[in-house]
Amino acid sequence: MLHIVRWNPGSNSTESPTFDQLPATAAELPEGSVVWIDLADPTPEEEERVLKGFLPVHALTFEDIVKPRASGSAHLPKVEEFPDYLFAIVNPLPLELHGEQPPPGKSPRVHRLPRPQLSAVLTETLLITHHYTPMPCIAESHGHVARHAANAKRGPDYLFHLILDGIVDDYAPMVDRISQQLDRLETKMFRQPTPAVLAKLLRVKREVTYLRKTLILEREVLARLIRGEFQLVDPREMAYYRNVYDHLVRYTDLIENAREMVSDLMQTHLAATSNRLNEIMKTLTMISTIGMICTLIVGYYGMNFKHIGELEWEYGHWLAFGLMVAVSLGLMALYRWKKWL
């Protein structure tokens, strides 16, 4: 489906023309006009019509854009400059992670969700966005343009900044959610380090790794956009890109901290489990030692010899029992004196 927004400098307003109302090629767009074509889950014919007819892109660019449909996996974030356009790929959060925060323990597993891909092609007068899944950042940017139509005349680079800003802001709830999960797991771990806690830590670790990889690559994309490396990004818009970059750096740092915390908690969990096992083994060893002495006494009086001093004594049974009790209490006192208990 094609969603087109065009800034008309003559009327100082935006309009939503059909594709047939646009010029035959992007080179024929009037000077001063700005056009945003959003390809939302397009058909192959729509992709051919826009990316090979209206604005012919390089074959490698076209291959990267349609990669999710061709191979089932999204391309990782990157930015490339070509003679006629600027090409960028970013990975927003999956749609399942948007909206209200799920109950504890029922959040979607990020690392198992397919990674979305948003492709963007920029020229001086044209912005083309391409995606196969619904993306809130696109809807929010359309809403911003509808409310503030005059901002559309600032150019495709400004419109692309709106999209990037929406993508980065969507990471904030996810980062906070992971931090809360780690706090809860830390409390559970110190109370009782069970295998279930370790399994949850491993799941959070995979989620952190997934987000860290995406955020680091997107940070590199933003870093190149704010360095003045590309002529299609106007210097006056770099301040907005720097603002997005600052937010992304902060979220990346938080994910790095979460990654370190997961590693520390896993080490602490293993140490706590080992200490608990040592305590159990110590207790069993002390019980075994007491039982060994009692077994020695029972074995002595259970020998099959006729001449044993207490064999015919009417209190022999109580003597053996008393010896076992005395030895057990004596060993318990010794353990407590040694602070082994």
N, C-alpha and C positions, 0 to 999 in steps of 0.2 A: 504494500500500500504506500502511496506517495502522499506526503503532507508538505505543502509548499507555502512558504511565507516570503513575501516580497516587499521590500521597502521602496515606496514610490516617492522620489524626491520632489516630483511636481506637486503632489497633494500633501506631502509631509505626513504620510500615514502608511500603515501596513495593509496588505491585502493578501488574499489566499487564492491565487489563480490556479487553474488547472495546468497540467503539463503542456497541453496543446497551446496554451496562451503564452508560453515562453518562446523566446527566439529559438531558432533551429539549433544553435550551439551556444556554449557559454561565452565565446568570444564576441558574440553579437549583443550581449547584455548592455544596456545603456550606461554611460558613465554616471557614477553617483548612486546607482541602484545597488541594492544588496538582496541576494536571494538565498534562502535556506531551503534545501530539499532534504527531507527526512525520509529515508527508505526503511520503513518499519515492516519487517518480515516480508520482503519483496519477492516477487516471482522472478525466475530467471529472465523473463522477457523485460521486466522493469529494470533489472540490473543492467542488461545489455543496452537498453534504451538510454539510461542515464550515464553509465560509466564507460560506455563505448561509443555512444552517439552524441549525447549532449556535451559531455566533458570526457574525451578519450584519455584514459589513464594507462600507465605502463602495465604490461602483462603481469609483472610480479606484484604490482599493487592490487590488481584485480584478483589475483590468486590469493593474496593475503586476506582480502575483504570477504571472499566467499569460502574461506577455509572452514568455518564452523559447519557449513552445510556439506562441504565436500568430504571432510575427514571426521567430523563429529567432535572436534576439539578446537578450542579457541586459540588464537595467536596471543602471545604474551605482549605486554605494552612496549611500544617503540614509536619513534618519530623519524621520518625521512623527508628530505627535501629533493624535489624534482624541478626541472627547469620551469614548468608551468604551474606547479601546485605544491602544497605541503601535505604530507600524508602522516596521520597519527592513528595509533591503536591504543585503547585503554580497556581495562577490565573492571567494570562496575561490580558491585555486589550482586549475587543472584537475587531474583525477585522474591524468593521465599524468605529472605532475611529482612525484608522491609516490613513496615507496619508495627503493630504493638509487640512489645517484648513477650516472648512465650514464657510459660511457667518454668521454674527451676527444674532442670533435668529433662526438659522436653524441647530444648532448642534444636533447630535443624543442624545436622552435621555438615559443616561448611565444606570440609574436604571431600564429601561425597556428592556435592551438588555440581552440576556442570558449570564451568567457568564462562560467563557471558563475555561477548566481544562487542565493543563499539568502535567502529571505524569512522574516521573523519577525513575529508579531503577539502582543503582550503585554497582559494585563490583570492585575488584582490576584491572580487565582487560576489563570490559564490562559496557557500558552505554546504557540503553534502555529508550527511550522517547516515550510517548504515548499521542495522542491528536486526537480529532474528527473534529476539525476545523483548517483551515490553520492558521499558526502562523508565523509572520515575524521574530520573534526571532530565530526560528528554521532555516529559510532560511538564515538569516544573519550569524548564526553560521556555517552552511554548507559552505557558501561563505568564511568565515574566514579560515576554515580548508583547503579549496581548494587553497587559496592564500598562506597560511603558513602551509604547510603540516607537517613540523617538530614539530609544537606545539602539534600535535595529540599524539606524544609519551609521553607527560607529564601525560597522564592518563585520565580516565573518570571524575575525580574530576575537572580537568582543563576544559574539554569540558562542563561540567555542569555549571561551572562558566561563560562561554561565554553565555550560554542560560539565566542565571539569570541576567547577565549584560544587555542583550538586553531587557529583560522584564522590568527591572527597568528604563532603559532609555526611554522606550516608555511612561512612566507616566509623563515625563517632559512636553511635549506639552499639555497634558490634564490638568495638574495643572495650567499651565500658562493660558490656555483657561478659566478655572473657575475664576482665579483672574481677568482677563479682564472683564468677565461677571459681577462680583461683582462691579468693578469700574464703569461700565456703569449703573448698577442698582442703585448704590449709587447716581450718578448724576441725574438720572431720579426721584429718590425718593425725593430729596430735591427740585426739580423743581415742581413736582406734584405727591403726593403719591396716585396713583390710585390703584384700585383693581387688574389691570393687572400687575402692578409692584410687588404687593404682591404675585400673582400667580407665577410669574417668580422666586421670591425669594424662594418660597416653592419648586419649581422644582430644583433649584440649591442646596437647602438643601438636597434633596433626593440624588442627584448626589454625593455631598460631603460625605454623610453618607455611600453610596455604596463604594466609593474609600477609605474612612478612615478605614472601616472594613477590606477590602482586604489588605491595606498597613500595618496595625498594625499586622495582622497575618503573613504576609510575612516577616515583620521585625523580628518577633519572630523566624521564620525559619532561617533567616540569622544569628541571634544572637546565635542560637545553633550551627550553622555550623562554626562560627569563634571562638568558645570557646575551640576547641580541644576536643569536646565531642565524636566525631566519628573517629574511626581509619581509615576509608576509605577516609577521607579528609586529604591529606598530609599537614604537617605543612608549607611547602614552598608555598602551594597554598592559605593558609589562608590570606596572604596579599591581594590577589586578591578578596577574599570573603569579607575582611574588606572594600575594596574600594567600592564594590557593596553595602555593608551595610551602609556606610557613605552616599552614594547617596540616599538610601532608607529612611534613617533617615531624611535627608533634605526634601524630598518630603512629608514625613509624617508630619513633623513640618509645612510645608506650608499648607497642608490640614487641620491640626488642627487650624491654623490661619484663614483659610477660613471658617471653621466651626464656630469659634467665631465671625467672621465678619458677617456671615449670621444671627446669633442670634442677634447681636447688630443692624443690619439693620432692622430686623423684629421688634425689640422693638422700634427703632426709627420711623419706619413706623407707628406703632400703636400709638405712642405718637404724631406724626405729624398729623395723621388723627383725633385724639381726640382733638388736639388744633384747627384744622381747624373747626371741628364741634362746638367747644365752641365759636369760632369767629362768626360762622353763627348764633348760638343761641343768642349770645349777640346782634348782629345786628337786628335779628328778634324781640327780646325783646324791644329794643329801639324803633323800628318802631311801635310795639304794644302799647307801652306807649304813644307815640304821638297820635296814632289813638284813644286810650281810652279817652284822654282829649278832642280831637275833637268830639268824640261821646257824651261826657258829655255836651259839648256846644250845639251840634245839638239837643240832647235830651231835654235840658232845653227850647230851643226856639221852640221845636216841641210839647210842652205840650198842651193839648186840654183844655186850660182855657181862658175865655174871657178877663179877666183883666191881661194883661201882658204889662209891661211898653213900650216895643218897638213894640207891636203888630201892631199898626196903623202907626208907624213911617216909613216914606218913605225910610230912610237909615238903617232900621233894618237888612235887608239882608246883607248889607256891614259891619255892625257892627259885626254880627256873623261870617262872613267870615274873617274879620280882626282879631277877637279874635283867631280864629283857626290858622291863619298864625302867629300871634304874639306868641301864646303858642308853636307852632312847632319850630319857630326860637329860642325861649328862651330855650326850652329843648335841641335843638342842641348845643346851646352855652354852656349849663350846661354840656353836655356830653363831649364836647371838653375841657372844663376847668378841668373836672375830668380826662381827658386823657383816656376816654373810646372809643374815636374815633381816 
